[in-house]
């Protein structure tokens, strides 16, 4: 891929820009705070292996367009998944693929969190190798509060990044974690002023792209070895548990209340 931007998805929900050895992924549903509809969810699952297979890629940066990083799953998609078990199975298979692929990418992934990172967005940040968060942004994993099992990254990554006790507190309750607290807890590397996360992330990406690639790749693999074992032992059961959550009446009721509030 030469330098330039490629739009992916039925309505260009995902943008991929080549900047020399750096690939910039932009979640591109700004009017929906980059919540993942069916098209965006599929592109997120597919992009990691594709970029990892490009021999000239040294670093990947992911961010969101507009005022949010990613607001999680699109309510319309979640609603359809309740009644359509085929769609549900497909989306949950994509969720599993995203976890496997992101945690197996050979090159560093830097998340430029430019706004709220909720649910899936929170997981995308947590599965990155470096996280730059703007001062007005926050993290939240509301799976359990909504009635779902936290299986698409939060339940795996948060206990590894924070303490087990703190991970349980925030995942059980779904509370927001402000940017400064996220750094203190270990969910982010640094807080930067509003509007600067992407520029800081790209600066770090350029520095990493100049490092000898074999040493960087193999060192990342060594550091992620425990994570890889956790994914292997954890993911299948976790995805099955979250899939079953969609049949729970309390989840369906909470989803209906959210949908009514958005209408």
ChimeraX attribute file (.defattr): number of C-alpha atoms within 10 A of each C-alpha:
attribute: neighborCount
match mode: 1-to-1
recipient: residues
	/A:1	16
	/A:2	10
	/A:3	12
	/A:4	11
	/A:5	15
	/A:6	13
	/A:7	15
	/A:8	17
	/A:9	16
	/A:10	10
	/A:11	11
	/A:12	15
	/A:13	24
	/A:14	25
	/A:15	19
	/A:16	20
	/A:17	19
	/A:18	17
	/A:19	16
	/A:20	16
	/A:21	19
	/A:22	20
	/A:23	25
	/A:24	22
	/A:25	24
	/A:26	20
	/A:27	28
	/A:28	26
	/A:29	22
	/A:30	16
	/A:31	11
	/A:32	16
	/A:33	22
	/A:34	29
	/A:35	29
	/A:36	27
	/A:37	18
	/A:38	19
	/A:39	15
	/A:40	24
	/A:41	25
	/A:42	20
	/A:43	20
	/A:44	23
	/A:45	21
	/A:46	15
	/A:47	17
	/A:48	23
	/A:49	17
	/A:50	11
	/A:51	20
	/A:52	19
	/A:53	11
	/A:54	11
	/A:55	9
	/A:56	15
	/A:57	21
	/A:58	27
	/A:59	27
	/A:60	28
	/A:61	25
	/A:62	24
	/A:63	27
	/A:64	29
	/A:65	21
	/A:66	16
	/A:67	17
	/A:68	25
	/A:69	34
	/A:70	32
	/A:71	22
	/A:72	26
	/A:73	19
	/A:74	17
	/A:75	17
	/A:76	13
	/A:77	17
	/A:78	21
	/A:79	16
	/A:80	12
	/A:81	20
	/A:82	19
	/A:83	12
	/A:84	11
	/A:85	14
	/A:86	9
	/A:87	16
	/A:88	20
	/A:89	15
	/A:90	14
	/A:91	20
	/A:92	19
	/A:93	17
	/A:94	19
	/A:95	22
	/A:96	21
	/A:97	20
	/A:98	26
	/A:99	21
	/A:100	20
	/A:101	20
	/A:102	21
	/A:103	21
	/A:104	19
	/A:105	21
	/A:106	24
	/A:107	23
	/A:108	21
	/A:109	26
	/A:110	24
	/A:111	29
	/A:112	27
	/A:113	36
	/A:114	28
	/A:115	28
	/A:116	28
	/A:117	30
	/A:118	25
	/A:119	24
	/A:120	26
	/A:121	29
	/A:122	26
	/A:123	27
	/A:124	27
	/A:125	30
	/A:126	24
	/A:127	26
	/A:128	21
	/A:129	19
	/A:130	21
	/A:131	27
	/A:132	27
	/A:133	37
	/A:134	24
	/A:135	20
	/A:136	17
	/A:137	22
	/A:138	24
	/A:139	31
	/A:140	24
	/A:141	28
	/A:142	24
	/A:143	25
	/A:144	18
	/A:145	16
	/A:146	18
	/A:147	19
	/A:148	20
	/A:149	23
	/A:150	24
	/A:151	27
	/A:152	25
	/A:153	27
	/A:154	26
	/A:155	20
	/A:156	22
	/A:157	21
	/A:158	24
	/A:159	15
	/A:160	17
	/A:161	16
	/A:162	16
	/A:163	12
	/A:164	11
	/A:165	9
	/A:166	14
	/A:167	19
	/A:168	15
	/A:169	11
	/A:170	18
	/A:171	23
	/A:172	16
	/A:173	15
	/A:174	19
	/A:175	15
	/A:176	19
	/A:177	19
	/A:178	17
	/A:179	26
	/A:180	20
	/A:181	15
	/A:182	21
	/A:183	17
	/A:184	12
	/A:185	17
	/A:186	16
	/A:187	26
	/A:188	24
	/A:189	17
	/A:190	19
	/A:191	21
	/A:192	20
	/A:193	12
	/A:194	13
	/A:195	16
	/A:196	17
	/A:197	24
	/A:198	23
	/A:199	12
	/A:200	17
	/A:201	24
	/A:202	22
	/A:203	12
	/A:204	16
	/A:205	23
	/A:206	17
	/A:207	11
	/A:208	17
	/A:209	20
	/A:210	11
	/A:211	11
	/A:212	10
	/A:213	17
	/A:214	12
	/A:215	10
	/A:216	16
	/A:217	15
	/A:218	13
	/A:219	14
	/A:220	17
	/A:221	18
	/A:222	11
	/A:223	10
	/A:224	15
	/A:225	13
	/A:226	11
	/A:227	17
	/A:228	16
	/A:229	10
	/A:230	14
	/A:231	19
	/A:232	10
	/A:233	10
	/A:234	14
	/A:235	21
	/A:236	13
	/A:237	11
	/A:238	19
	/A:239	20
	/A:240	16
	/A:241	15
	/A:242	19
	/A:243	21
	/A:244	13
	/A:245	21
	/A:246	22
	/A:247	15
	/A:248	12
	/A:249	11
	/A:250	14
	/A:251	19
	/A:252	19
	/A:253	13
	/A:254	14
	/A:255	20
	/A:256	14
	/A:257	12
	/A:258	13
	/A:259	14
	/A:260	9
	/A:261	8
	/A:262	8
	/A:263	6
